[in-house]
């Protein structure tokens, strides 16, 4: 009797050990598989607000899968065998922030390139020149001093406000958001492949406001140091910062009130900028 009990106990212990070993092995294998999957499939994300800012990217991808979340479209495929997700953010700061949050949560990109068209602020930057945004700033976040009824408005006295974020439980204020140095380096490494104008480093200003008043444009350029303006980059940069995703801003000038250019061409600028973004994607993976 005791012998049978001992044999039974030994059998139970042996089966338990084998099951635990198998479970542990399976758990480790699953963990390893998830890690490898994340490393091999984590895409580079490239954003554009409008169809004209992503069409060249989709053409380069050739075969891609389109997915829609709410009002936002994402195109999953490859550029030169590199996993890529192209995001059409739609126009404006709210759209850009919402689309970027969905992008990060759904596709887990390893970097985000926000690119598209912009209006010039620097008189030395011309239509079809491209600005690598070393930093981006929300130029729509401003504060005015009190004026009584009938005293009018004085935009020249408005002051830029910093963007407040909470990091590790503490409030941190940012005057601007920096693009990732490694991504800037990658973009500069293929600047010679851009043949439609200059590639320069500069500061991108963002706001839900299309400025065409020359004095106001000059005021931003002189006081905030902006090279160009558009409507999405600062919102994307802020969300990328919140999720600790490396970020790069690229903007191709489609129009300028201060450079003397008499051309406004969103479609061509959008195509040129996206073509340059293709080269940057390839450079990142070298």
C-alpha positions as CSV (number, residue, x, y, z in Angstrom):
1,X,0.0,0.0,0.0
2,X,2.7,2.4,1.0
3,X,4.7,1.4,-2.0
4,X,1.7,2.2,-4.3
5,X,1.2,5.6,-2.6
6,X,4.9,6.4,-3.0
7,X,4.7,5.5,-6.7
8,X,1.6,7.6,-7.2
9,X,3.1,10.6,-5.4
10,X,6.2,10.3,-7.5
11,X,4.1,10.2,-10.7
12,X,2.1,13.3,-9.6
13,X,5.3,15.2,-8.8
14,X,6.9,14.1,-12.2
15,X,3.8,15.2,-14.2
16,X,3.7,18.5,-12.3
17,X,7.3,19.2,-12.9
18,X,6.9,18.4,-16.6
19,X,3.8,20.7,-16.8
20,X,5.6,23.5,-15.0
21,X,8.6,23.1,-17.3
22,X,6.4,23.1,-20.3
23,X,4.5,26.2,-19.1
24,X,7.7,28.0,-18.3
25,X,9.2,27.2,-21.7
26,X,6.0,28.2,-23.5
27,X,5.9,31.4,-21.5
28,X,9.5,32.3,-22.3
29,X,9.0,31.4,-26.0
30,X,5.9,33.6,-26.2
31,X,7.7,36.4,-24.5
32,X,10.6,36.0,-26.9
33,X,8.2,35.9,-29.8
34,X,6.5,39.1,-28.7
35,X,9.8,40.8,-28.3
36,X,11.0,39.7,-31.8
37,X,7.7,40.7,-33.3
38,X,7.9,44.2,-31.8
39,X,11.5,44.6,-33.0
40,X,10.9,43.3,-36.5
41,X,7.5,44.9,-37.2
42,X,7.7,48.3,-35.4
43,X,7.2,50.7,-38.3
44,X,8.4,54.1,-39.2
45,X,5.4,56.5,-39.2
46,X,5.1,59.3,-41.8
47,X,2.3,61.8,-41.5
48,X,0.7,64.2,-43.9
49,X,-2.5,66.2,-43.3
50,X,-3.8,66.1,-46.9
51,X,-4.0,63.7,-49.8
52,X,-1.5,65.8,-51.7
53,X,1.0,65.4,-48.8
54,X,0.9,61.6,-48.8
55,X,0.2,60.5,-52.4
56,X,3.9,60.2,-53.3
57,X,4.4,58.0,-50.2
58,X,1.5,55.7,-51.2
59,X,2.9,55.5,-54.7
60,X,6.3,54.4,-53.4
61,X,4.6,51.8,-51.1
62,X,2.7,50.3,-54.1
63,X,0.9,47.6,-52.1
64,X,-0.6,48.7,-48.8
65,X,-3.5,48.0,-46.5
66,X,-5.8,50.9,-45.6
67,X,-7.3,51.1,-42.1
68,X,-9.6,53.8,-40.7
69,X,-10.1,54.7,-37.1
70,X,-12.8,57.3,-36.6
71,X,-12.2,60.0,-39.2
72,X,-8.5,59.1,-39.6
73,X,-6.8,57.0,-42.2
74,X,-3.7,54.8,-41.9
75,X,-1.9,53.0,-44.7
76,X,0.3,50.0,-43.7
77,X,2.9,48.7,-46.1
78,X,6.6,48.9,-46.9
79,X,9.1,51.3,-48.5
80,X,12.2,49.5,-49.8
81,X,11.3,46.5,-47.5
82,X,11.1,48.9,-44.5
83,X,7.8,48.6,-42.5
84,X,5.9,51.9,-42.7
85,X,2.6,53.3,-41.7
86,X,1.5,56.4,-43.5
87,X,-1.0,58.5,-41.6
88,X,-3.4,61.1,-43.0
89,X,-3.9,63.3,-40.0
90,X,-6.4,65.8,-41.6
91,X,-5.8,69.6,-41.1
92,X,-5.4,71.3,-37.8
93,X,-4.0,70.9,-34.3
94,X,-6.9,68.9,-32.8
95,X,-6.9,66.5,-35.8
96,X,-3.1,66.1,-35.6
97,X,-3.2,65.3,-31.9
98,X,-6.0,62.9,-32.1
99,X,-4.6,61.1,-35.1
100,X,-1.1,60.8,-33.6
101,X,-2.5,59.4,-30.4
102,X,-4.3,56.7,-32.3
103,X,-1.2,56.1,-34.4
104,X,0.9,55.4,-31.4
105,X,-1.7,53.3,-29.6
106,X,-2.5,51.1,-32.6
107,X,0.7,50.8,-34.6
108,X,3.5,51.5,-32.0
109,X,5.9,53.3,-34.4
110,X,9.5,53.6,-33.5
111,X,9.7,57.1,-34.9
112,X,7.3,59.7,-36.3
113,X,8.0,61.9,-39.3
114,X,5.5,64.7,-39.6
115,X,5.9,66.3,-43.0
116,X,3.9,68.4,-45.4
117,X,3.6,72.0,-46.8
118,X,4.1,75.3,-45.0
119,X,4.0,79.1,-45.5
120,X,7.3,80.9,-45.4
121,X,8.3,83.3,-42.6
122,X,12.0,83.8,-43.5
123,X,12.5,86.0,-46.5
124,X,15.5,83.9,-47.5
125,X,13.5,80.7,-47.7
126,X,11.6,80.4,-51.0
127,X,8.8,78.3,-52.5
128,X,9.8,74.6,-52.8
129,X,12.7,75.0,-50.3
130,X,12.4,72.4,-47.5
131,X,12.9,73.1,-43.8
132,X,14.1,70.4,-41.4
133,X,12.3,71.6,-38.3
134,X,15.0,71.3,-35.6
135,X,12.3,72.6,-33.2
136,X,8.6,73.3,-33.4
137,X,6.5,75.8,-31.5
138,X,2.8,76.4,-30.9
139,X,2.5,80.0,-32.1
140,X,-1.2,80.0,-31.5
141,X,-0.8,79.8,-27.8
142,X,-0.6,83.4,-26.8
143,X,-1.6,85.8,-24.0
144,X,-2.7,89.4,-24.2
145,X,-2.6,92.1,-21.5
146,X,-5.8,93.8,-20.3
147,X,-7.2,96.6,-22.4
148,X,-10.4,98.5,-21.5
149,X,-13.5,98.7,-23.7
150,X,-12.7,100.8,-26.7
151,X,-9.0,100.5,-26.5
152,X,-8.9,98.1,-29.4
153,X,-6.4,95.2,-29.9
154,X,-2.6,95.3,-30.0
155,X,-1.4,92.0,-31.5
156,X,2.2,93.3,-31.4
157,X,2.1,93.2,-27.6
158,X,0.8,89.6,-27.4
159,X,3.2,87.1,-25.6
160,X,3.8,83.5,-26.4
161,X,2.7,81.0,-23.7
162,X,4.7,77.9,-22.9
163,X,3.2,74.4,-23.3
164,X,2.6,72.7,-19.9
165,X,3.0,68.9,-19.7
166,X,3.0,66.5,-16.7
167,X,6.1,64.3,-16.4
168,X,6.5,61.8,-13.5
169,X,3.9,63.7,-11.6
170,X,5.5,67.1,-12.1
171,X,4.5,70.0,-14.4
172,X,7.1,70.8,-17.0
173,X,6.9,73.8,-19.4
174,X,8.2,73.8,-22.9
175,X,8.7,76.9,-25.1
176,X,9.2,74.5,-28.1
177,X,9.7,70.8,-28.9
178,X,13.0,69.6,-30.4
179,X,13.2,67.1,-33.2
180,X,15.3,64.0,-32.5
181,X,19.0,64.7,-33.3
182,X,19.5,61.3,-34.9
183,X,16.5,61.9,-37.2
184,X,17.8,65.3,-38.1
185,X,21.1,63.8,-39.0
186,X,19.4,61.2,-41.2
187,X,17.4,63.9,-43.0
188,X,20.6,66.0,-43.6
189,X,22.4,62.9,-44.9
190,X,20.0,62.7,-47.9
191,X,19.6,66.5,-48.4
192,X,21.6,66.2,-51.7
193,X,18.8,64.0,-53.0
194,X,16.4,66.9,-52.8
195,X,16.7,68.8,-56.1
196,X,13.8,71.2,-56.0
197,X,15.3,73.9,-53.8
198,X,17.4,74.3,-50.6
199,X,17.2,72.1,-47.6
200,X,17.8,74.1,-44.5
201,X,17.4,73.7,-40.7
202,X,14.9,76.0,-39.0
203,X,12.0,76.5,-36.6
204,X,8.4,75.5,-37.5
205,X,5.5,77.4,-36.0
206,X,2.1,75.8,-35.7
207,X,-1.4,77.3,-35.2
208,X,-5.0,77.0,-36.4
209,X,-4.4,80.3,-38.2
210,X,-3.3,81.0,-41.7
211,X,-1.3,84.2,-41.5
212,X,-1.0,86.4,-44.7
213,X,-0.5,89.8,-43.0
214,X,3.2,90.6,-43.8
215,X,3.7,92.6,-40.5
216,X,2.4,89.7,-38.4
217,X,4.5,87.2,-40.3
218,X,7.6,89.4,-39.8
219,X,6.7,89.8,-36.1
220,X,6.7,86.0,-35.6
221,X,9.9,85.6,-37.5
222,X,11.7,88.3,-35.5
223,X,10.2,87.5,-32.1
224,X,9.8,83.7,-32.2
225,X,12.5,82.9,-34.7
226,X,10.1,81.0,-37.0
227,X,11.2,79.9,-40.5
228,X,7.8,78.6,-41.6
229,X,4.3,78.1,-40.3
230,X,1.7,75.3,-40.7
231,X,-1.1,73.7,-38.7
232,X,-0.1,70.4,-37.2
233,X,3.6,69.9,-36.3
234,X,3.5,71.3,-32.7
235,X,0.5,69.2,-31.7
236,X,2.2,66.0,-33.1
237,X,5.5,66.9,-31.4
238,X,3.7,67.3,-28.0
239,X,1.9,64.0,-28.3
240,X,5.1,62.2,-29.4
241,X,6.9,63.8,-26.4
242,X,4.2,62.5,-24.1
243,X,4.7,59.0,-25.3
244,X,8.5,59.3,-25.6
245,X,8.5,58.6,-29.4
246,X,11.4,60.1,-31.4
247,X,10.0,62.8,-33.7
248,X,11.0,64.8,-36.8
249,X,9.4,67.7,-38.5
250,X,9.9,68.3,-42.3
251,X,8.1,71.2,-44.1
252,X,8.2,72.2,-47.8
253,X,7.3,75.8,-48.6
254,X,4.3,76.1,-50.8
255,X,3.8,79.9,-50.5
256,X,5.4,83.0,-49.0
257,X,4.3,86.5,-48.4
258,X,7.8,87.8,-47.6
259,X,10.3,86.1,-50.0
260,X,9.1,87.9,-53.2
261,X,7.9,84.7,-54.8
262,X,4.7,85.0,-56.8
263,X,3.8,81.4,-56.8
264,X,1.5,79.4,-54.5
265,X,1.5,75.6,-55.2
266,X,0.3,73.3,-52.4
267,X,0.1,70.2,-54.7
268,X,3.7,70.4,-56.0
269,X,5.2,71.3,-52.6
270,X,3.2,68.4,-51.1
271,X,4.6,66.0,-53.6
272,X,8.2,67.2,-53.3
273,X,8.1,67.0,-49.5
274,X,6.7,63.5,-49.5
275,X,9.4,62.3,-52.0
276,X,12.0,63.7,-49.7
277,X,10.4,61.9,-46.7
278,X,10.8,58.6,-48.7
279,X,14.6,59.2,-48.8
280,X,14.6,60.0,-45.1
281,X,12.8,56.7,-44.3
282,X,15.5,54.9,-46.2
283,X,18.3,56.8,-44.5
284,X,16.9,56.0,-41.0
285,X,17.2,52.3,-41.7
286,X,20.8,52.4,-43.1
